[in-house]
Amino acid sequence: MEDKTRRLPLEYANVLSQWTYHWVGAVMHAGVKLGMYTVPTSLTTYTNTRRFQEVWKKEICWTRLAIMFGGGLFWWSGVLALAVEILSNSSTRCMRNFIDTLKGTDESQRYFWAELLLVVSLGRRVALNRSMEVISTIAYMLRAGVMGTMYERLLVARRMWAVGSGFNRLTVDSTRLSALFLYVHLFWSHPLRILLAFHTAWVMQGVPALAGIAFVSGIICTLFWIARQMRIVRQQLALLADQRLQLTSEALTTLRMVKTLSLEEVFAQRIDSIRRVELRGIRWLNTLFALSASLNFWSPVFATTIVVVVATLQGEILQPGKVCAVARTFQALMVPLWMLPMMVNRLIATAVSVERIDEYLSVDTVEEAETTPNLILDHVDFSDSGQVLLRDIKLDLRSPGLIGVTGGTGSGKSAFLTGLAGLLDDTGPYRPPIELGYCPMPAWLKRDTVQENILFGRPLELEWYQVVLSACALTEELRDDQLVGENGVLLSGGQRQRVALARALYGRPHLLLMDDILSSLDPRISRHVFDACFSEKGILPNCVRLIVTNEQEYLCRCDKVLLVSDGQISELVKSTGSTEPTESTESTESTAPTKSTESTESTEPTVSTESTEPTEPNQSIELAEPIELMEPATIKDQNEVILKSTLRELTSTLVRAVGGIVPMGLLFLVVLCTDLSSLGRDIILHNRLQSADSSTLNFLLTVTIMGTLQGALTAFANLTAVFLCHRSSTRIHQEALQRILRARMEAVDGVPTGRLLNRLGPDLETLDYTFPEKLIACMGTLSSFLCTILAFWYFVPLLLLTLPITLLVAVLLQRRFARVWTELLRLSGAALAPLSALLAETAVGLPTLRIFNHTPHYLQRFMRFCDQYTLMAYLGIGVRRWIAFRCHLIAILYLAAIVVYCIVAKVDASTAGMLLMYAMRTGESIEWIVKQIAEMEHCLVAVERVSLYTRTLPCEEFGAEVVDGGDIVIDNLSVSYENVPVLRQISVTINNGCKMLVVGRTGAGKSSLLAAMVNLTPYTGHISVAGVDIRQISNLRTTMVNVLQQSAPFSLSVRQNLDPRGQYSDAQLWHVLTDVGLAATVRSLPEGLEGRFETSTGQGQLLCLARALLIDPPILLLDEATASLECNVEYALHAHITASKRTVVTVSHRLDIAPLYSHAVVLEDGRIVEHGEISKLLADPSTHFHRLRHGVIV
């Protein structure tokens, strides 16, 4: 019973319920929630991914691929679509014959054609509904298959995709492909409908019809010329969207660093500059689309006018049956001609998207790893994208032991470990073991609890788990269920590294690779971790352990030490208490100006190497057993809660979006005038049919003017809608971006980057492309319905009595439909959010996922989330077909009432023709009103989601005071994260020009202190500079610059990284590069300062430090900003920095630099336990600082 309640009612519905969509009523009555229904097997992402991959392997064009993917369902939907076209053409002939019978006396023929007209109309609508349901189902199955294949390919691709580019392809491009598939049958059925309409017009009217046919043919040629122009613009817009999303993604992922450097406005301007170019292209694209749409709506009307004018000029007597049939025939062209530019527009957009998806799916993938490891490297080269990073490596990793790896900044130490982990191309048979542990610098953590990050999908062995926690000194610091945030943002740097270390140790690896993990730890914790994890008495004595470090203390305890220099690896010969390299340990790029960093030379190195082949996950990833449907809600994201809007709220959102009530009212007035001109033309034509004695010249002039006026007003209305919507889109994007960039860090720390990108990606695209189209369509539908009422009032006022009942039923249906539809839209957004977040998380942590063979788990999660996304879309199909079928029934009943009235009241043929035309339009109008309101709600939900950030995110606020350094007074400072105290009532004064060293155990609150000093975290207490509260200082973050440990260069040129605002000369840039030892590296780039280069962790820290020194702030804060540099280079840099007159506050675990500083603050458990002059603290062995300096347990 429980299983059946979770099954979709469709799965056990009978045939009648399926064709009438009665099963949807059960869903609407029960309500919809994520996880409420199980996904049918045919809709699961796993099934459709495997199905798509089978077809994809045949290397056929996308058209054939889509047809083969759809299989029998595709051909069944095609049969239904053909039936729709045949029945549509037949209904026009039935209407003409029925009108002709009104002039005769044969009542049997009259009733026959009336009944046949109703049956054909009903059959057409039923077939249309069923065809749309089947083709929509295939479209969403195709989307699920493409998304699953793209994500699976991402997990095994050699090329690492940028977050913005990959996100755009996986969401926007795959959705465009499925949206185009909805119209696949229209590409042949609409041309068929046009040909049938031409044939019908020829049969009905003869030679005069040729003029109308020629006119429509010319319009079609014009539309295709416009489509060709639109394709060019589309390709450019796709590239611009990728650039904008990539830059936005970088700003969001490095938002803390952006704020510390006050670069919010710089990034906003760069993004806005791309956005302005993009908007110009979008404006031109939508202008072309608006013109083509205007031609579509106007050309059928004007074609009818041309036929009537030519027939009148030839002296023919206008017969009501023929004229109404021709009018209905050309009116039937309105839909295909209206859909034609939209279809071509979607085809153009999808063609670009298909090229991008092809590029994504065609990237080289990693080879399937061999099961037998080979740990001998014999003359192996490691390369990345064809560029050799390390060459001629000779090394034997079969024997357990501790191997130290050292070298200069940028020498390739991290690349060496990355190659050993199997993440680089190699030239030999090297294969890392399956039991591999790897901890990069900086470490990557997934957005989950501490325990889940350590287990990483492996079963919990409680005893071993506790051993690992103890070895990593995590037992007392962190709780198992403590959340780490996105990429460990809620932990300190040292805690993040130790959690990653615990993850590597927990799997009992045979080969353990640690990339400079000790640099983030205080001396006491560092020694404890080294002894417990890496030494021969540690928890893994039988493991091959490689550790990157420049600490002589630890290198001396290694069994073997390797020096990485100039792309080669040499073994250092150890002597008592030291390691003596055979060549200089200093990289030329990292030489600091104030201190010599030369190393002694020694005997020749013993070098040994071998080739490798990277170990990667299999390209075909099989799913394990099913897991729970939804993840536990870890961090509440109120931005995803879209309220169930009332009509008033939606209208208010719409008015705000288009710029106010006046522009919206004027736009609707223009649209109404367009339909009124069409109604006036029909009235004139009706009068002409009733009386042939009226002036022919006046008739011709009037219908021509009315038709031309309708075309001009249609074009004007479309262009006005484009202008208003784009102005709104520009404003909303600017406000949302500014709000996000200027939001307080605690407000955005809990929101995944992928979710923010979702707002500035797919939702913004809805505003750019869909909103103008839906706005004018919604207004046009309402206007057309109002004109239909006016037409009934003019022709037969008695029929207006039937409209209230019809409208009442329609309103009741619409209210029930809107309630469920709005909920489905909200749930679709909620289902897409974890997909976006998972993609962003995967793109950053993919190397770690591959090494720990965690990609199958992530593929499971992706497919589970994608299943819910697909299910919401499928339920949306059912709900839309439900309302469409009932609107069609209303339309048929209304048409039946008109037919009965025409027979009973013996209405004349011309009036009957007009009534039948407007009756058919009434049914279509009711259906379109309901649908367009729903579509408009979808657009408004997107508007609300983007606009929500402009109303809910709390922004940083600064005063107007300006300071230029001075004493820093911290009084009673307290900081808490999620109600956990981090700093407790700290009070300290830092005099102007003081050189302060902040030390303490990992997690003591050192980074939180510096963050509070630049107002990056909420705090209680008081912090002032030169007597001014920091919240009142407008230039706080340019006066007090904080260089973070996790700082990394932006993906920009060297010049743009150093000087984002463009304020400094080349001489100043080269000077600061020389100071930090990067001048030689930058000069080696072909483009020099305009070039980009892949920096190592140390080079990244040097570049970020150079940027801070270039600003030359009066107060400089360094939060482990040199932790990844070798000790002698770090000492020289700090000597250079402390030689200036500026105030320097440095957080560091390496206390060799202590003599360069004048004062020290020792933090323990969030409190200051010691404060004073460093010389006095070092001289007293009983002080906390002295014990930390020598690694003694306090």
HUSUL-V426291 format. One line per field, one symbol per residue. psi: psi as a letter, one per 40 degrees, with the letter a starting at -180 (. if undefined). burial: # if it has 24 or more other C-alpha atoms within 12 Angstrom, else .. Layout:
BEGIN
psi: ???
burial: ???
END
This chain:
BEGIN
psi: dddddeihdddeiidddddefddddddddeihihediihideeidddddddddddddefiidddddddddbdddddddddddddddddddddddddddddedeaegdddddddddddddddddddddddddddddddddddddddddddddddddeidhhiiddddddddcdddddddddddedddddddddddddddddddddebdddddddddddddddddddddddddddddddddddddddddddddddfddddddefeddddddddddddddddddddddddddddddddddddddddddddddddddeeihhhdddddddddddddedddddddddddddddddddddddddddeeiiiiihiidhihfhhgfihhihfehhdiifhhihfdhiihhihiiihededdddddddeeeiiifaehhiidghhhhihiihiigaiddddddfeiihgddddddddddefedediidehieahffdeiiddddddddddddddegidhhhhgfdedeiiddddddddddddieeaegdeihhhhhiehdddddeidihhhhhfeihihihhiheihhieihehhdefhieehhfiiiiaiiihhhiiiihhhiiidhhiiaiiiidiiihdhhgeeehhihiidddddddddddeeiddddddddddddddddddddddddddddddheeihddddddddddddddddddddddddddddddddddddddddddddddeiidddedehidddddddecddddddddddddddddddddddddddddddddddgddeddeddddddddddddddddddddddddddddddddddddddddddeddddddefeddddddddddddddddddddddddddddddddddddddddddddddddddefiidddddddddddddddddddddddddddddddddddddddddeddhhiihiaeihigaaihhhhfhhhihfehhdhhfhhihhiheihhhhiiiheeeddddddddefeiiiiahhihfehhdeehdfdeddghhhidehiiifiidddddgdefeiiddddddddddefedddddehdebdeiiihiidddddddddddddddfidhhhhgfefdeiidddddddddddeeieihhhhhiehededeeidiihhihfeiheihahdddddeheeiddddddefhh.
burial: .......###.......###########..##########.############.##.....#..######..##..##.########################......##.###########################################################################.##.###########.###.##########.##.###.##.###.####################################.###.#######################################.....#####################################.###.##...##..#...############...##########..##########################################################.......##.#######..##.#.######################################################..####.##########.#####################....###############...#.......#.###############.#......#....#.#.####.##....#..#######...##..#######################......#..##.###.#######################################################################################.###..##.##..##.###.##.########################################################################################...############################################.##.##.....##########.###.#....#######################################################################.#######.......###.########.##......#..###############################################...#################################..##....#########...
END
